[in-house]
Amino acid sequence: MLIYITAIIIGLAYASILYVSNKKQHYSRFLTSVMFILRTAVVSLIVLLLFNPYLKHKKNKIEQATIIIAQDNSMSLTFNKDSIFYKERYPFLLDSICDDLDEKFIVDKYLFGDEVRELDTIDYQDYYTDISEILNYIEKTYYKKNVGAVVLLSDGICNKSYLPEQNISSYPFPIYSVTLGDTTNYPDLFINNIRYNKACRANIISPIQITANAVNCKDKSMEIEVLLDNDIIDNRIIHINSNRFSKTLNFNINFKDEGVKQIDVRIKNLEEESQTRNNNKRIFIEVIDKKYKVLCLAKSPHPDIASLKNILGDHFDFDITFFNNDIPNLYDYDLLILHQVPFLGMNTYASLAEQLKNNKEMPIFCMIGNDTDIERLNEIQSSIQVRKGAINSLLDVKAHYNQLFGLFNIDKENIEIANNFPPLTLPHLDIKTNGIHDILFYMNIMDMTTDTPLLSFATDNEGRKTAFLFGTEIWRWKYFNFYNENNFNGFDEIINKSIQYLLTDKDKELTIYHNESYLNNENIIMRAEMRNPSQELFNDADLKINIRNKHNNDIYEYEFSKDDKSYILNVNTLGEGIYTYEAKAEHGGKQYSDKGTFSVVNVGAEAQDLVANARRMELLSTLTNGKNFNINEINQLAETLYNDERIHSIVREENNFIGLINIKSLLFIIITMISIEWFLRKYFS
């Protein structure tokens, strides 16, 4: 308002000087008044254009209701007797329904399964069904938009993430579900679960626990065979005494030599079974000659330590020493984990410091928390220097992934999980890094990402590798991972690869980094490092690798791409099996090589449960005030949505702001008024 008053005052002042104060003017009073008004308006408008204020413009906009189509693209829809219908006729039926809806609504279409994406072609090639993911995606994407309904077309079989009905009662949109697939409970034998250690020692008994289920097979017999590298090593025959039958069996296997071993579990088919895809399951176990030994020193028992032990137990002998107990000989171990050690009042600190001084190559995983004695921590290592902060309170610090991190690769899905991990607890610290630190996660404090490391890796001048985790309560990460994904994969990968890096032989000239096992639907990404005698990284040489399938001896040849000072290779996907590799390079007349083994496991989740879960689909609709249809009622869907009075267009008031200088008609008005004033002055002069 002040701008407009100022402009008018300037206009009045200018016009007054020209027509009131100027005694030489001899126009009539009426003509003077007209020209005075014109000049005041022109000058005022010009001043306003110089200030360029913004004008508020209200506009009503009609927003059509949006119908969101969410189509299941998982394999399970083709594992039943109606597979031809779903492959050939169903896509055209869905297109027809979408065309009908498009006449009245905005229709957005998505596919879901392994991931959410826009609906293009329905090919039923996804290995998982994740209904929770598509519902969460829709809720976030269409927040505060006029969504009339979500049309969910699925068999309701969930095998990834958490069950969608757990939090559905507060869902903002009604779900109109269509139950696809086969809801008939045919006689079926299937392997429900196999529990095993992913790694074990040679010549030591390794237990395998198999849970087998039977549906509608009462008074039949179930024969289970266990095969090691295609040879039957054990079998059991079980009598089925109910139509909902489950039995857990324990098998013990003694692996004679090291390497990756293939274990097949088979249930012999019954004649009455219509589906036998879930009668077989394959696992891979890495048999090692000896396990790495890990020593964890801690002030007291803590959930963090239990979480670490659960992860590392398969591959490591994990020993724990609490409080002021005598510290074992570090030369007997391959890795040292310090959980808030050194701590105040630690009587065995001198022993720890002396042993670390003498054992300069012992890698350390250092977890720093509120009980850590900062001064003594600075004494036993040189990669960081830490001081207590000015504020004597605890911080909540979250993880933010560093896109430039290159020591090892973290799966894209697990990066997203890690960025949402709950916060760790840490006192206020001033952290100074010495030398080069490879930072995996930065600290995120109050939604602000800092340049302070949360998890970093360093190698000191003596060659000791050290990982620093600033914060405790990492057990929260583990259970957050399980709550959201129904597995621990993200947490496990971060910890396992961190430990694997610390244990890598620094004197090895060529090292290939990879997962021990991959799923047959994930890209196989491998990294490599080459070092000269001075332990400096270089990638001047061409690095090639041959990957061989042990089952059929097929050989795949690849060449690594150069990435900064290291190498990277994306093999895409491979079929199920055990693979060996040999990587070679030549540089300066010297040969470099590395060998190894990895396995590719068939996902198999979609073949596990083949009966459509009609109850879940009905529940999702009931709890969101929608409606459920079976596949035979799908033609009623469009009419039902048309008749739903809740689904209609809405009027939204939009406030737009436009700069005065952008109103082109003002220029015409100014020129017109100036022209009129000029004409009057000339004509009546």
C-alpha positions in Angstrom: 0.0 0.0 0.0 2.9 2.4 0.8 4.2 2.0 -2.7 0.9 3.1 -4.3 0.6 6.1 -2.0 4.2 7.1 -2.8 3.6 6.8 -6.5 0.4 8.9 -6.3 2.2 11.6 -4.2 5.0 11.8 -6.8 2.5 12.0 -9.6 0.5 14.8 -7.9 3.7 16.7 -7.1 4.9 16.5 -10.7 1.6 17.6 -12.1 1.3 20.4 -9.5 4.7 21.8 -10.6 3.7 21.6 -14.2 0.1 23.0 -14.0 -0.4 24.8 -10.7 2.9 26.4 -9.9 3.6 27.4 -13.5 2.0 30.8 -13.9 2.8 30.9 -17.7 0.1 28.4 -18.4 -3.1 30.0 -19.9 -5.5 27.1 -20.2 -9.1 27.1 -18.9 -9.7 25.7 -15.4 -11.5 22.6 -16.9 -8.7 21.9 -19.4 -6.0 22.4 -16.7 -7.9 19.9 -14.5 -8.1 17.3 -17.3 -4.4 17.6 -18.1 -3.5 17.6 -14.4 -5.3 14.3 -13.9 -3.7 12.8 -17.0 -0.1 13.9 -16.0 -0.7 12.6 -12.4 -1.9 9.2 -13.7 1.0 8.9 -16.2 3.7 9.7 -13.7 2.2 7.6 -11.0 2.0 4.6 -13.3 5.6 5.1 -14.4 6.8 5.2 -10.8 4.8 2.1 -10.0 6.4 0.3 -13.0 9.8 1.2 -11.5 8.9 -0.3 -8.2 7.2 -3.3 -10.0 4.9 -4.4 -7.2 3.2 -7.8 -7.4 -0.5 -8.0 -7.8 -2.5 -11.0 -6.3 -4.8 -12.7 -8.8 -7.4 -15.2 -7.7 -8.5 -17.9 -10.1 -10.8 -20.9 -9.6 -9.6 -24.1 -11.2 -11.7 -27.2 -11.7 -9.6 -30.4 -10.8 -11.0 -33.6 -12.2 -10.9 -36.7 -9.9 -8.0 -39.1 -10.6 -8.4 -42.8 -10.6 -5.1 -44.7 -10.0 -4.7 -48.1 -11.6 -2.1 -50.3 -9.7 -1.4 -53.5 -11.6 0.5 -56.5 -10.1 3.2 -57.6 -12.6 4.6 -60.5 -10.6 5.2 -64.0 -11.9 2.7 -65.7 -9.6 -0.2 -64.6 -11.8 1.0 -67.0 -14.5 1.7 -69.9 -12.2 -1.9 -71.1 -12.3 -4.4 -72.8 -14.7 -5.6 -69.4 -16.0 -2.1 -68.3 -17.2 -3.1 -68.0 -20.8 -6.0 -65.7 -19.9 -3.7 -63.4 -17.9 -1.1 -63.3 -20.7 -3.4 -62.9 -23.7 -6.8 -61.6 -22.8 -6.5 -59.8 -19.5 -4.2 -56.9 -20.8 -6.9 -56.0 -23.4 -9.6 -56.2 -20.8 -7.8 -53.8 -18.5 -7.2 -51.4 -21.4 -10.9 -51.4 -22.1 -11.7 -50.6 -18.5 -9.2 -47.8 -18.4 -10.7 -46.3 -21.6 -14.1 -46.3 -20.0 -12.8 -44.6 -16.9 -10.9 -42.1 -19.0 -14.1 -40.6 -20.3 -14.9 -39.1 -16.9 -11.7 -39.2 -14.8 -8.0 -38.7 -15.1 -6.5 -42.2 -15.2 -2.9 -42.8 -14.0 -1.6 -46.3 -14.4 1.3 -48.1 -12.6 2.9 -51.5 -12.5 4.3 -52.9 -9.2 6.2 -55.9 -8.1 10.0 -55.6 -7.8 9.5 -51.8 -8.1 6.9 -49.2 -8.9 6.9 -47.8 -12.5 4.4 -46.4 -15.0 2.3 -49.1 -16.7 3.6 -49.8 -20.2 3.5 -53.5 -20.9 2.2 -56.2 -18.5 4.8 -59.1 -18.8 4.5 -60.8 -15.4 8.3 -60.9 -15.0 8.7 -59.4 -11.5 10.1 -61.7 -8.9 8.3 -60.1 -5.9 5.0 -58.7 -4.9 5.2 -55.6 -2.7 1.7 -54.1 -2.2 2.9 -51.9 0.6 5.4 -50.1 -1.7 2.8 -49.2 -4.3 0.3 -48.0 -1.7 3.0 -45.8 0.0 4.2 -44.5 -3.4 0.6 -43.4 -4.3 0.1 -41.8 -0.9 3.2 -39.7 -1.2 2.9 -38.9 -4.9 -0.7 -37.8 -4.7 -0.7 -36.0 -1.4 -3.4 -33.3 -1.3 -4.6 -34.2 -4.8 -8.1 -35.1 -5.8 -7.8 -38.9 -5.9 -11.1 -40.6 -6.3 -10.0 -44.1 -5.8 -7.1 -46.5 -6.1 -7.8 -49.6 -8.2 -5.6 -52.4 -6.9 -5.4 -55.4 -9.2 -3.4 -58.3 -7.6 -3.5 -61.8 -6.3 -2.8 -60.4 -2.8 0.3 -62.6 -2.3 2.9 -60.5 -0.5 6.5 -61.7 -0.3 8.4 -58.5 0.2 8.3 -55.7 2.8 5.6 -55.7 5.5 2.0 -56.8 5.2 -0.1 -53.9 3.7 -3.1 -54.5 6.0 -1.0 -53.5 9.0 -1.4 -49.8 8.6 -4.1 -49.5 6.0 -6.9 -48.2 8.3 -5.5 -44.6 8.0 -5.0 -44.7 4.3 -6.3 -41.5 2.7 -7.9 -43.0 -0.5 -10.5 -45.7 -0.9 -9.1 -48.9 -2.5 -11.2 -50.7 -5.0 -9.5 -54.1 -5.3 -9.8 -56.8 -7.9 -8.7 -60.2 -6.8 -6.7 -61.9 -9.6 -5.2 -65.4 -9.7 -6.6 -68.7 -8.5 -8.2 -68.9 -5.1 -8.7 -72.6 -5.1 -6.8 -74.7 -2.5 -5.5 -77.6 -4.6 -3.4 -80.4 -3.0 0.0 -78.9 -2.6 3.4 -79.9 -1.1 5.9 -77.1 -0.7 9.1 -76.1 1.0 8.2 -73.3 3.3 11.6 -72.3 4.7 15.2 -73.4 5.0 17.4 -72.2 7.9 21.1 -72.6 7.5 24.5 -70.9 8.1 25.7 -69.2 4.9 29.2 -70.2 5.8 30.7 -73.0 7.8 34.0 -74.8 8.3 35.1 -77.9 6.5 35.0 -81.2 8.4 32.6 -79.8 11.1 28.9 -80.8 11.2 26.7 -78.0 9.8 22.9 -78.1 10.7 20.2 -77.3 8.1 16.6 -76.9 9.2 13.9 -77.5 6.6 10.2 -76.6 7.1 7.9 -78.5 4.7 4.2 -77.8 4.4 1.2 -79.7 2.9 -2.2 -78.4 2.0 -5.2 -80.7 1.4 -3.0 -83.8 1.4 -4.3 -85.6 4.5 -3.3 -89.3 4.8 -0.7 -88.9 2.0 3.1 -89.3 2.4 5.7 -86.7 1.7 9.3 -87.7 0.8 12.0 -85.1 1.2 15.5 -85.5 -0.4 18.6 -83.5 0.4 21.3 -83.4 -2.3 24.8 -82.1 -2.1 26.3 -81.2 -5.5 23.6 -83.3 -7.2 24.2 -86.4 -5.0 21.5 -87.6 -2.5 22.9 -87.5 1.0 19.7 -87.9 3.0 16.0 -88.5 2.7 13.0 -88.6 5.0 9.4 -89.9 4.5 6.7 -88.1 6.5 3.1 -89.1 7.1 0.7 -86.1 6.6 -2.1 -86.2 9.2 -4.1 -83.1 8.4 -5.1 -80.8 5.6 -3.0 -78.0 7.0 0.3 -79.7 7.8 3.7 -78.3 8.6 6.8 -80.2 9.7 10.3 -78.9 10.6 13.2 -81.4 10.0 16.8 -81.1 11.0 19.6 -82.4 8.8 23.3 -82.5 9.6 25.9 -82.2 6.8 29.6 -82.7 7.0 31.4 -80.8 4.2 34.8 -82.4 3.4 36.4 -79.6 1.5 36.2 -75.9 1.1 34.4 -73.9 -1.6 30.8 -72.9 -2.4 28.5 -76.0 -2.1 25.2 -76.4 -3.8 22.4 -77.9 -1.6 19.1 -79.0 -3.3 16.0 -79.8 -1.2 13.3 -81.7 -3.1 9.9 -83.0 -2.3 8.7 -85.8 -4.6 5.6 -84.7 -6.5 2.2 -86.1 -5.8 -0.1 -87.0 -8.8 -2.8 -84.7 -7.4 -0.6 -81.6 -7.4 -1.3 -79.1 -10.1 1.7 -77.0 -9.2 5.2 -78.4 -8.4 7.3 -75.3 -8.7 7.5 -74.9 -5.0 8.6 -78.5 -4.4 12.2 -77.7 -5.0 14.6 -75.2 -3.4 18.3 -74.6 -3.8 20.7 -72.9 -1.4 24.5 -72.3 -1.4 26.8 -72.6 1.5 30.4 -71.4 1.6 32.7 -73.9 3.2 35.9 -72.3 4.5 39.0 -73.9 5.8 39.1 -71.5 8.8 37.1 -68.7 10.1 38.4 -65.2 10.9 38.6 -64.5 14.6 37.0 -61.2 15.9 37.5 -59.8 19.3 35.0 -57.3 20.6 36.0 -55.2 23.6 33.1 -53.4 25.4 32.4 -51.6 28.6 29.2 -53.7 29.2 26.7 -55.8 27.3 24.8 -53.8 24.7 22.2 -54.6 22.0 24.7 -53.2 19.4 27.1 -56.1 20.2 24.3 -58.7 19.9 23.4 -57.2 16.5 27.0 -57.5 15.3 27.4 -61.0 16.5 24.2 -62.1 14.7 25.6 -60.8 11.4 29.2 -62.0 11.8 28.5 -65.3 13.4 28.4 -67.3 10.2 31.9 -66.2 9.0 33.7 -65.3 12.2 34.6 -66.7 15.6 33.2 -63.9 17.7 34.7 -63.4 21.2 33.6 -60.7 23.6 35.5 -59.2 26.6 33.6 -56.9 28.9 34.6 -54.2 31.4 38.0 -54.7 33.1 38.5 -58.4 32.2 42.0 -59.2 30.9 42.5 -58.4 27.3 43.4 -61.5 25.2 46.4 -61.6 23.0 45.5 -59.6 19.9 47.8 -61.7 17.7 45.2 -64.5 18.1 42.6 -62.4 16.3 42.1 -60.9 12.8 39.9 -57.9 13.7 39.3 -55.8 16.8 36.0 -54.1 17.5 36.0 -51.4 20.2 32.5 -50.6 21.4 32.9 -47.3 23.4 36.4 -48.5 24.4 38.6 -47.0 25.9 36.2 -45.9 28.6 36.7 -43.9 31.8 38.0 -46.1 34.6 39.3 -48.8 32.2 42.0 -50.6 34.3 43.2 -52.6 31.3 43.8 -49.6 29.1 47.6 -49.9 29.4 47.5 -53.5 28.1 45.3 -52.5 25.2 47.6 -49.6 24.3 50.7 -51.7 24.5 49.3 -54.5 22.4 48.1 -52.1 19.7 51.5 -50.4 19.7 53.2 -53.7 19.0 50.5 -55.0 16.6 50.5 -52.1 14.1 48.5 -54.0 11.3 45.6 -55.1 13.5 42.5 -53.6 11.8 40.0 -51.9 14.1 36.3 -51.1 14.0 35.9 -48.3 16.4 32.4 -47.5 17.7 32.4 -44.1 19.5 29.7 -43.2 22.0 28.9 -41.3 25.2 31.1 -43.6 27.4 34.2 -43.4 25.2 37.2 -41.8 26.8 38.1 -39.3 24.1 41.6 -38.5 25.3 42.7 -42.2 25.4 41.0 -42.8 22.0 43.2 -40.1 20.5 46.3 -41.9 22.1 45.7 -45.4 20.6 45.2 -44.2 16.9 46.2 -41.4 14.7 43.6 -41.3 12.0 41.3 -38.9 13.9 41.6 -36.4 16.7 38.4 -35.8 18.8 37.5 -33.2 21.4 34.5 -32.9 23.6 32.1 -30.2 22.3 31.1 -27.1 24.2 27.6 -28.5 24.8 27.3 -31.3 27.3 24.3 -33.2 25.8 23.6 -36.0 23.3 22.9 -35.6 19.6 20.6 -37.6 17.4 22.6 -38.2 14.2 21.2 -39.8 11.1 23.0 -41.4 8.1 23.4 -39.7 4.7 25.0 -41.8 2.0 28.1 -40.3 0.3 27.6 -40.6 -3.5 31.4 -40.4 -4.0 32.2 -43.3 -1.7 34.2 -45.9 -3.7 35.8 -48.5 -1.4 32.9 -50.9 -2.0 29.5 -50.9 -3.6 26.2 -50.7 -1.7 23.0 -51.9 -3.3 20.8 -49.0 -4.5 17.8 -50.2 -2.5 19.9 -50.5 0.7 21.2 -47.0 0.2 17.6 -45.7 0.3 17.0 -47.8 3.4 20.2 -46.4 5.1 19.2 -42.8 4.4 16.1 -43.4 6.4 17.7 -45.3 9.3 16.7 -44.0 12.8 19.3 -41.8 14.4 22.3 -42.9 16.4 23.2 -41.4 19.8 26.4 -39.3 20.0 27.7 -36.6 22.4 28.7 -33.2 20.9 32.2 -33.8 19.5 34.7 -31.8 17.5 36.1 -34.3 15.0 39.3 -33.7 13.0 40.3 -36.3 10.4 44.0 -36.8 9.6 45.0 -38.0 6.2 42.5 -39.5 3.7 39.2 -40.7 5.0 36.7 -42.5 2.8 33.4 -41.5 4.1 30.5 -43.9 3.6 27.9 -41.9 5.6 27.9 -38.2 6.6 26.1 -37.0 9.7 22.6 -35.6 9.2 21.6 -33.5 12.2 18.0 -32.1 12.3 17.6 -32.8 8.6 20.8 -30.9 7.8 23.5 -32.9 6.1 27.0 -31.9 7.4 30.5 -32.7 6.2 31.3 -34.6 9.4 31.7 -38.4 8.9 29.3 -40.8 10.6 30.9 -43.9 9.2 34.4 -43.6 7.6 37.5 -45.6 6.8 41.1 -44.6 7.1 44.6 -46.2 6.8 47.2 -44.6 9.0 51.0 -44.2 8.3 51.7 -47.6 9.9 49.3 -49.4 7.5 46.5 -50.0 10.0 43.0 -49.9 8.6 40.4 -48.4 10.9 36.7 -47.9 10.6 35.1 -45.1 12.7 31.4 -45.2 13.6 30.3 -42.1 15.5 27.3 -43.1 17.5 25.8 -46.1 19.3 22.4 -47.8 19.1 23.0 -49.4 15.6 20.6 -52.1 16.7 17.9 -49.7 15.8 19.1 -49.8 12.2 18.7 -53.6 12.1 15.2 -53.6 13.4 14.1 -50.6 11.3 15.4 -52.6 8.3 13.3 -55.6 9.3 10.2 -53.6 10.1 10.2 -52.0 6.7 11.5 -54.7 4.5 10.9 -57.9 6.4 14.6 -58.7 6.2 18.0 -57.5 7.5 19.6 -57.2 4.0 20.5 -53.5 4.1 22.0 -53.5 7.6 23.8 -56.8 6.9 25.4 -55.5 3.7 26.7 -52.3 5.3 28.3 -54.2 8.2 29.6 -57.2 6.2 31.2 -55.1 3.5 32.7 -52.8 6.1 34.3 -55.8 7.9 35.3 -57.4 4.6 37.2 -54.2 3.6 39.0 -54.0 6.9 40.1 -57.7 6.6 41.3 -57.4 3.0 45.0 -58.1 2.7 46.7 -54.7 2.1 49.7 -56.5 0.5 47.5 -58.1 -2.2 48.3 -56.5 -5.6 44.9 -57.2 -7.2 41.7 -57.5 -5.2 38.3 -58.2 -6.6 35.4 -57.1 -4.4 32.0 -58.7 -4.8 29.1 -60.2 -2.9 29.3 -63.9 -1.8 25.8 -64.4 -3.3 23.5 -62.6 -5.7 19.9 -63.1 -6.6 19.1 -64.0 -10.2 17.2 -60.7 -10.7 19.9 -58.4 -9.5 22.8 -56.9 -11.4 26.2 -58.4 -10.4 28.5 -55.5 -9.7 32.1 -56.1 -9.0 34.9 -53.7 -8.0 38.6 -54.1 -8.3 41.7 -52.4 -6.9 45.3 -52.7 -8.2 48.2 -51.5 -6.1 51.9 -51.0 -6.9 54.7 -52.0 -4.5 54.3 -48.7 -2.7 50.6 -49.7 -2.1 49.4 -46.9 -4.3 46.2 -47.4 -6.3 46.5 -47.3 -10.1 44.3 -48.3 -13.1 46.6 -47.8 -16.1 46.3 -51.4 -17.1 43.4 -53.1 -18.8 41.7 -55.5 -16.4 39.9 -58.5 -17.9 37.9 -61.2 -16.1 36.5 -64.7 -17.1 33.5 -65.9 -15.2 32.7 -69.6 -15.5 29.5 -71.4 -14.6 30.6 -74.6 -12.8 27.5 -76.5 -13.8 27.7 -76.2 -17.6 31.2 -74.7 -18.0 29.9 -71.7 -19.9 32.5 -68.9 -19.8 31.6 -65.2 -19.9 34.4 -62.7 -20.7 34.3 -59.1 -19.5 36.5 -56.1 -19.2 36.4 -53.7 -16.2 35.7 -50.0 -16.7 38.1 -47.5 -15.0 36.6 -45.6 -12.2 38.8 -42.9 -10.6 41.8 -44.9 -9.5 40.0 -48.3 -9.3 37.8 -50.5 -11.5 34.1 -51.3 -11.8 32.2 -54.0 -13.7 28.4 -54.4 -14.1 27.8 -58.0 -15.3 24.0 -57.5 -15.3 22.2 -60.7 -14.3 23.2 -64.4 -14.4 21.3 -67.6 -14.0 21.2 -69.7 -10.8 24.4 -71.5 -10.0 28.0 -71.4 -8.7 30.4 -69.3 -10.6 34.2 -69.1 -10.5 36.2 -66.2 -11.9 39.8 -65.3 -12.7 40.8 -61.7 -13.3 44.1 -60.8 -15.0 46.0 -57.7 -16.0 49.5 -56.8 -17.1 51.4 -53.7 -16.2 55.0 -52.8 -16.7 55.8 -56.4 -17.6 54.3 -57.8 -14.4 51.3 -60.1 -14.2 48.4 -59.4 -11.8 45.7 -61.9 -11.0 42.9 -62.8 -8.6 40.5 -65.7 -8.3 37.3 -66.3 -6.5 33.8 -67.8 -6.3 30.3 -66.5 -5.9 26.8 -67.9 -6.3 23.6 -66.8 -7.9 20.4 -67.9 -6.1 17.0 -68.2 -7.7 14.6 -65.8 -6.0 11.7 -68.3 -6.1 9.5 -66.1 -3.9 6.6 -66.0 -6.4 6.5 -69.8 -6.7 6.3 -70.3 -2.9 2.6 -69.5 -2.3 0.4 -69.8 -5.4 -3.1 -69.4 -3.8 -4.5 -65.9 -4.3 -5.2 -64.2 -1.0 -8.7 -63.0 -1.5 -9.1 -62.3 2.2 -6.3 -59.7 2.1 -7.8 -58.0 -1.0 -11.2 -57.8 0.7 -9.7 -56.4 3.9 -7.8 -53.7 2.1 -11.0 -52.5 0.5 -13.2 -52.8 3.6 -10.7 -50.9 5.8 -10.5 -48.0 3.3 -14.3 -47.8 2.5 -13.7 -49.2 -1.0 -15.1 -52.4 -2.6 -13.7 -55.7 -3.7 -14.4 -57.5 -7.0 -13.3 -60.9 -8.2 -12.0 -61.3 -11.8 -15.5 -62.3 -13.1 -16.9 -59.0 -11.8 -14.3 -56.7 -13.2 -16.6 -55.3 -15.8 -18.7 -53.8 -13.0 -15.7 -51.7 -11.8 -16.1 -48.7 -14.1 -19.9 -48.4 -13.4 -19.3 -48.6 -9.7 -16.7 -45.8 -9.8 -19.1 -43.7 -12.0 -21.8 -44.0 -9.4 -19.7 -43.3 -6.3 -20.8 -39.9 -5.1 -17.5 -39.3 -3.3 -15.7 -39.3 -6.6 -16.2 -35.9 -8.3 -14.4 -32.8 -9.6 -13.5 -30.2 -7.1 -12.9 -26.4 -7.4 -9.6 -25.1 -6.1 -8.9 -21.4 -5.6 -5.4 -20.5 -7.0 -3.6 -17.4 -6.0 -1.3 -16.1 -8.6 1.1 -13.2 -8.3 2.0 -11.1 -11.3 4.5 -8.2 -11.5 3.0 -4.9 -12.6 5.7 -4.6 -15.3 4.3 -7.8 -16.9 0.9 -6.2 -17.6 1.4 -5.1 -21.2 -1.8 -3.1 -21.4 -0.4 -0.6 -18.9 2.1 0.6 -21.5 -0.7 1.2 -24.0 -2.7 3.1 -21.3 0.4 5.3 -20.5 1.1 6.1 -24.2 -2.6 6.9 -24.8 -2.8 9.3 -21.9 0.5 11.0 -22.9 -0.8 11.3 -26.4 -4.1 12.9 -25.3 -2.3 15.3 -23.0 0.1 16.3 -25.9 -2.8 16.8 -28.2 -4.7 19.0 -25.8 -1.6 21.1 -25.1 -0.8 21.6 -28.8 -4.4 22.3 -29.8 -5.2 24.8 -27.1 -1.8 26.6 -27.0 
